[in-house]
Amino acid sequence: MRSIVISLIILSTSLSGFAQINNKVKFSASFIDAPLSEVLMEIQEKAGILFSYSSSSLPLREPVTLRLNDVDVYGALEKLGKVLPITYKLVNGMIVLRYIDLRQTIRGTVVDQASKMPAIGASVIVLDVEPILGSTTDEEGKFKITGVPVGRRSLQVQYIGYENKILPNILIGTGKEAVVDAELTESITQMEELVVTDIGISALPVNEMAMVSVRSFTVEETKRFPVGLGDPLRLASSFAGVVSTDDINNEIVIRGNTPRGILWKLDGVEIPSPNHFSNEGASSGGISMFSTQVISRSDFSTGAFAPEYGNATAGVFDIHMRKGNNQQQENTLQLGLLGVDVSSEGPFRKGKRSSYLFNYRYSTLSILDKIGLEIQDENESNVFQDLSLKLNFPTRSLGTFSLFGLGGISSFQEKTPTLVDREDYNMGVVGLSNQINLSATSFLKTTVSYSATNIIDDLILNSDSHLQDIKTFNKSFLRGSVLLNKKFSAKHLLESGFTVSKLSYNFKQTFENPANQPPFNNFSRFDEEGASGSEQAFVSWKFRIAPGLSLVNGFHWLRFDLTRESSFEPRSSLRWQFAPDKVLSVGYGLHSRIESLEYYFGNYIADNGAHLKNNTDLGLTKSRHFILGYEKTFKNSAYFKTEVYYQRLFNVPVFVDSLRNAFSTINLSDGYTSEQLINAGTGNNFGIEFTLEKKFSKGYYYLMNLSLYESNYRARDGVRRDTRFNGNFASNFLFGKEFNLGKNGRNNILGMSAKLSYAGNKRYTPISIQASNQFGTEVRPLTNAWRDRYPDHSRFDIQLSYRRNRKKTTSEWRLDLQNVTGRENVLYDYYDPQAKRIEKETQVGFVPVLSYRLEF
């Protein structure tokens, strides 16, 4: 029988043989993909011994690659144990072999989604494992399941009076415990039990009030998607309605809007652009400061935002940081061509509930240059580093205190004999929050935060003109916010809050040009220092009218102290699951945004030398969003989704000067202007999006989407034009497959994924070659503003990974092959006065990024 020891001990010969094992016998052998049974037989023969083991516990057909060079039997077994989790023990003169199943702990918390109160006595079961593994939650809603085989596992959560929930495909490794938090929705009927499956966990948003044009994303997706590089912005470029045509920058265009209209939030707090190599007025940069080591499931909204969100017209990234492991210390080390990444988490004191989590990253693009990849010119340098942290302190009577922080510094420099160009972007935010349950149906969250940015932009030309343009922008925000959540019943949930922001700023610009040649004699200058602020408030009410039918109504209020302007913004959304596998949704929202602060202090030098200050009364930019959506789910963990949208932008700043009437801030992705502006511009974004997605299950996933859209605007002259961001279409196709390597509990994973994107590029105002030749400088007639489009943007990316579980560690090799075909997409064009022709600047070609990650 296979379950009986196959190496039956023949007492008359074997016992005496095992009692006298001769470990002085040395031998050599080599195996390449040989079955384990063959390897064991060879060792037995050369060592002159017999092993004792169970054929049902050892993977005898498992291929083994092993080289033995002048070793004894114990040395051979030690080397074999590094290839497979096999241990040996000398028992009564016998060598007994045993295969170690690699297992790990799953633990977490189950709470009511609305009130965040713990679900006491909820049942949590690991699906598809034998024997059955499970646990029930304690008085704090916590559960712990030990001995879970590594690999991908699914959990089912059940609680009386609540809809059942399945959390599929949780990745379990030996290096770290899996911590999973589940939020359950109270059933509004006591009829049949419903089972809610989070398709890949990311189908449902974290914010319960967000019901249209929103999806959550997981840390695993930021790692798994090609081109992601752990960056939320680059990950979002794979979603419908989102376009990224810059291969170097992580800038994204959402439904034809300027990227400046994106709002960033961290643990409920508005923050400046959390991207390295960002600049003034931008919401993007070279790469995100967020590390996948510290963020948890977060939301990304593309339209008709929930009432909570203000000061945004294009999109919202609502990022959440996870809590550190409060039971044992865990560490992660990652090394790669982009630098080094170190993370650690654990309890402050064993047996207590408090925890810490931090991550530090240092990177330089010069590593890529040293291996022959031309990412930057030889006279350039790009260096960045960042630090993330979260400290969590639960108390018995005062709720939970959390201290969180994010900071990053980045610097670009170019030095030549005639040029010095320096661009620094430094950002930091730190916050302290307290969340306390006021009752079994309500909680209060209070947060105080401080954030600051320091931007340096220096340009020195050591030519005949000796031009020097030195700019420094410093801004800081002190914010306090309060959020109250009250669950009246299974049908009614009310959420309200307010935020007060105090702003300090210091802008300086010194400009020297002894030659004083046009157009520099009319260049803007800054020397501003002062303080201002803003206030925001919101109310959001969710009414679950019937099973599958939910309505959210509310409003957001925003006031900007500098201009004393207020904006009252109603929001509403309806989601109707009219069949078990079909959903209709509709949403509306009015949104507004404060322009970059530099706009309000535009200093202009007139022809007579007088200094004029413009735009102190500039109003808020506003946008109305209308959404209609349809979703259908399929039994194979796939779903189809389509949304039709229309956005009407108004109060957009445009030039007062009718001679330059094509200008509108709707076409800027960063920077500012010192010209006189008026809120007379308008814009329209409308389109349709299609998504077919299969979340990861049965070892593979895919994502296909197509976006067709139009984006136009009217400036001072009333002429309708395409916006700079009107690419007209965007498409993505992603596919990924995982293969389990190793049997009987090893579950090493080989992963392969690919992404193909094809989209319309940004528009530009064409250069008049005739006029440029005549004046000897670049001339772009404004009558043709944003008329033409650069050649379509496309790229193909591949990611390969190998994840290996050992007894107490998990390691992973990852190779991201960026832009495999080496296509050099056009970034911009310019006029070359020496050659008297138009040139095109292209983006980077093929870039491989290799990294190694160790969890222990």
Rosetta blueprint (number, residue, H / E / L):
1 M L
2 R L
3 S L
4 I L
5 V E
6 I L
7 S L
8 L L
9 I L
10 I L
11 L L
12 S L
13 T L
14 S H
15 L H
16 S H
17 G H
18 F H
19 A H
20 Q L
21 I L
22 N L
23 N L
24 K L
25 V L
26 K L
27 F E
28 S E
29 A E
30 S E
31 F E
32 I E
33 D E
34 A E
35 P E
36 L H
37 S H
38 E H
39 V H
40 L H
41 M H
42 E H
43 I H
44 Q H
45 E H
46 K H
47 A H
48 G L
49 I L
50 L L
51 F E
52 S E
53 Y L
54 S E
55 S L
56 S L
57 S L
58 L L
59 P L
60 L L
61 R L
62 E L
63 P E
64 V E
65 T E
66 L E
67 R E
68 L E
69 N E
70 D E
71 V E
72 D L
73 V H
74 Y H
75 G H
76 A H
77 L H
78 E H
79 K H
80 L H
81 G H
82 K H
83 V H
84 L L
85 P L
86 I E
87 T E
88 Y E
89 K E
90 L E
91 V E
92 N L
93 G L
94 M E
95 I E
96 V E
97 L E
98 R E
99 Y E
100 I L
101 D L
102 L L
103 R E
104 Q E
105 T E
106 I E
107 R E
108 G E
109 T E
110 V E
111 V E
112 D E
113 Q L
114 A L
115 S L
116 K L
117 M L
118 P E
119 A L
120 I L
121 G L
122 A L
123 S E
124 V E
125 I E
126 V E
127 L L
128 D L
129 V L
130 E L
131 P L
132 I L
133 L E
134 G E
135 S E
136 T E
137 T L
138 D L
139 E L
140 E L
141 G L
142 K E
143 F E
144 K E
145 I E
146 T E
147 G E
148 V E
149 P E
150 V L
151 G E
152 R E
153 R E
154 S E
155 L E
156 Q E
157 V E
158 Q E
159 Y L
160 I L
161 G L
162 Y E
163 E L
164 N E
165 K E
166 I E
167 L E
168 P E
169 N E
170 I E
171 L E
172 I E
173 G L
174 T L
175 G L
176 K L
177 E L
178 A E
179 V E
180 V E
181 D E
182 A E
183 E E
184 L E
185 T L
186 E E
187 S L
188 I L
189 T L
190 Q L
191 M L
192 E L
193 E L
194 L L
195 V E
196 V E
197 T E
198 D L
199 I H
200 G H
201 I H
202 S L
203 A L
204 L L
205 P L
206 V L
207 N L
208 E L
209 M L
210 A L
211 M L
212 V L
213 S L
214 V E
215 R E
216 S E
217 F E
218 T L
219 V H
220 E H
221 E H
222 T H
223 K H
224 R H
225 F L
226 P L
227 V L
228 G L
229 L L
230 G L
231 D L
232 P H
233 L H
234 R H
235 L H
236 A H
237 S L
238 S L
239 F L
240 A L
241 G L
242 V E
243 V E
244 S L
245 T L
246 D L
247 D L
248 I L
249 N L
250 N L
251 E L
252 I L
253 V E
254 I E
255 R L
256 G L
257 N L
258 T L
259 P H
260 R H
261 G H
262 I E
263 L E
264 W E
265 K E
266 L E
267 D L
268 G L
269 V E
270 E E
271 I L
272 P L
273 S L
274 P L
275 N E
276 H E
277 F L
278 S L
279 N L
280 E L
281 G L
282 A L
283 S L
284 S L
285 G L
286 G L
287 I E
288 S E
289 M L
290 F L
291 S L
292 T L
293 Q L
294 V L
295 I E
296 S L
297 R L
298 S E
299 D E
300 F E
301 S E
302 T L
303 G L
304 A L
305 F L
306 A L
307 P L
308 E L
309 Y L
310 G L
311 N L
312 A L
313 T L
314 A L
315 G E
316 V E
317 F E
318 D E
319 I E
320 H L
321 M E
322 R L
323 K L
324 G L
325 N L
326 N L
327 Q L
328 Q L
329 Q L
330 E E
331 N E
332 T E
333 L E
334 Q E
335 L E
336 G E
337 L L
338 L L
339 G E
340 V E
341 D E
342 V E
343 S E
344 S E
345 E E
346 G E
347 P E
348 F L
349 R L
350 K L
351 G L
352 K L
353 R L
354 S L
355 S E
356 Y E
357 L E
358 F E
359 N E
360 Y E
361 R E
362 Y E
363 S E
364 T E
365 L L
366 S H
367 I H
368 L H
369 D H
370 K H
371 I L
372 G L
373 L L
374 E L
375 I L
376 Q L
377 D L
378 E L
379 N L
380 E E
381 S E
382 N E
383 V E
384 F E
385 Q E
386 D E
387 L E
388 S E
389 L E
390 K E
391 L E
392 N E
393 F E
394 P E
395 T L
396 R L
397 S L
398 L L
399 G L
400 T E
401 F E
402 S E
403 L E
404 F E
405 G E
406 L E
407 G E
408 G E
409 I E
410 S E
411 S E
412 F E
413 Q E
414 E E
415 K E
416 T E
417 P L
418 T L
419 L E
420 V E
421 D E
422 R E
423 E E
424 D E
425 Y E
426 N E
427 M E
428 G E
429 V E
430 V E
431 G E
432 L E
433 S E
434 N E
435 Q E
436 I E
437 N E
438 L E
439 S E
440 A L
441 T L
442 S E
443 F E
444 L E
445 K E
446 T E
447 T E
448 V E
449 S E
450 Y E
451 S E
452 A E
453 T E
454 N E
455 I E
456 I E
457 D E
458 D E
459 L E
460 I E
461 L E
462 N L
463 S L
464 D L
465 S L
466 H L
467 L L
468 Q E
469 D E
470 I E
471 K E
472 T E
473 F E
474 N E
475 K E
476 S E
477 F E
478 L E
479 R E
480 G E
481 S E
482 V E
483 L E
484 L E
485 N E
486 K E
487 K E
488 F L
489 S L
490 A L
491 K L
492 H E
493 L E
494 L E
495 E E
496 S E
497 G E
498 F E
499 T E
500 V E
501 S E
502 K E
503 L E
504 S E
505 Y E
506 N E
507 F E
508 K E
509 Q E
510 T E
511 F E
512 E E
513 N L
514 P L
515 A L
516 N L
517 Q L
518 P L
519 P L
520 F H
521 N H
522 N H
523 F L
524 S L
525 R L
526 F L
527 D E
528 E E
529 E E
530 G E
531 A E
532 S E
533 G E
534 S E
535 E E
536 Q E
537 A E
538 F E
539 V E
540 S E
541 W E
542 K E
543 F E
544 R E
545 I E
546 A E
547 P L
548 G L
549 L E
550 S E
551 L E
552 V E
553 N E
554 G E
555 F E
556 H E
557 W E
558 L E
559 R E
560 F E
561 D L
562 L L
563 T L
564 R L
565 E E
566 S E
567 S E
568 F E
569 E E
570 P E
571 R E
572 S E
573 S E
574 L E
575 R E
576 W E
577 Q E
578 F E
579 A E
580 P L
581 D L
582 K E
583 V E
584 L E
585 S E
586 V E
587 G E
588 Y E
589 G E
590 L E
591 H E
592 S E
593 R E
594 I L
595 E L
596 S L
597 L H
598 E H
599 Y H
600 Y H
601 F H
602 G E
603 N E
604 Y E
605 I E
606 A L
607 D L
608 N L
609 G L
610 A L
611 H E
612 L E
613 K E
614 N E
615 N L
616 T L
617 D L
618 L L
619 G L
620 L L
621 T E
622 K E
623 S E
624 R E
625 H E
626 F E
627 I E
628 L E
629 G E
630 Y E
631 E E
632 K E
633 T E
634 F L
635 K L
636 N L
637 S L
638 A E
639 Y E
640 F E
641 K E
642 T E
643 E E
644 V E
645 Y E
646 Y E
647 Q E
648 R E
649 L E
650 F E
651 N E
652 V E
653 P E
654 V E
655 F E
656 V L
657 D L
658 S H
659 L H
660 R H
661 N L
662 A L
663 F L
664 S E
665 T H
666 I H
667 N H
668 L L
669 S L
670 D L
671 G L
672 Y L
673 T L
674 S L
675 E L
676 Q L
677 L E
678 I E
679 N E
680 A E
681 G E
682 T E
683 G E
684 N E
685 N E
686 F E
687 G E
688 I E
689 E E
690 F E
691 T E
692 L E
693 E E
694 K E
695 K E
696 F E
697 S E
698 K L
699 G L
700 Y E
701 Y E
702 Y E
703 L E
704 M E
705 N E
706 L E
707 S E
708 L E
709 Y E
710 E E
711 S E
712 N E
713 Y E
714 R E
715 A L
716 R L
717 D L
718 G L
719 V L
720 R E
721 R E
722 D E
723 T L
724 R L
725 F L
726 N L
727 G L
728 N L
729 F E
730 A E
731 S E
732 N E
733 F E
734 L E
735 F E
736 G E
737 K E
738 E E
739 F E
740 N E
741 L E
742 G L
743 K L
744 N L
745 G L
746 R L
747 N L
748 N E
749 I E
750 L E
751 G E
752 M E
753 S E
754 A E
755 K E
756 L E
757 S E
758 Y E
759 A E
760 G L
761 N L
762 K L
763 R E
764 Y E
765 T L
766 P L
767 I L
768 S L
769 I H
770 Q H
771 A H
772 S H
773 N H
774 Q H
775 F H
776 G L
777 T L
778 E L
779 V L
780 R L
781 P L
782 L H
783 T H
784 N H
785 A L
786 W L
787 R L
788 D E
789 R E
790 Y L
791 P L
792 D L
793 H E
794 S E
795 R E
796 F E
797 D E
798 I E
799 Q E
800 L E
801 S E
802 Y E
803 R E
804 R E
805 N E
806 R L
807 K L
808 K L
809 T L
810 T E
811 S E
812 E E
813 W E
814 R E
815 L E
816 D E
817 L E
818 Q E
819 N L
820 V L
821 T L
822 G L
823 R L
824 E L
825 N L
826 V E
827 L E
828 Y E
829 D E
830 Y E
831 Y E
832 D E
833 P L
834 Q L
835 A L
836 K L
837 R E
838 I E
839 E E
840 K E
841 E E
842 T E
843 Q L
844 V L
845 G L
846 F L
847 V E
848 P E
849 V E
850 L E
851 S E
852 Y E
853 R E
854 L E
855 E E
856 F L
